[in-house]
């Protein structure tokens, strides 16, 4: 297990004991197996160790001597939260499959797409099924500075709609690049649903 993984495991142990305790501290006897890691995390500002006054109060609460106790700091809490929701590694990201097309997006395109899926609950035309997960797990190809996704035709049309919204609200680069690369654009009309137009390539 990598050093950072061990650190996160120790943070999770502290967090679990904190939640279970009415006083909000993880105590020495519960954390004995990860004591050194918890102390190392305190040196990095990810956990806070109880001072003498805190230990006295905890000892009175517990009815026995508390030699040390710890709880998460704000950065420790945020690290666990981010870890839970971070994008998956390339090995865990959804890959190619039947009927899926490989799509490479510029950073600005992925940023626009992330806004689109973030607004899903408020949009009248929501993202296609599964698009949010594809966006969340997009793999970055550092060699070309592109983000790689594998999308169904419905998801491709939804991306075109997202870039149309982005274009109409100020930036045409993302939509124009998508049309040029994949021949898909969204055209507003009398219906509310997005439509894919592959004849628009190069336009």
Secondary structure, DSSP 8 states (H G I E B T S, - for coil): --HHHHHHHHHHHHHHHHHH-TTS-EETTTSGGGHHHHHHHHHTTSEEE--HHHHHHHHHHHTS----EEEE-HHHHHHHHHHHHS---GGGS----TT-EEEEE-HHHHHHHHHHHHTGGG-SS---TTHHHHHHT-EEETTTTEEEEEE-HHHHHHHHHHHHHHHHTT--HHHHHHHHHHS------SSSS----GGGTT-
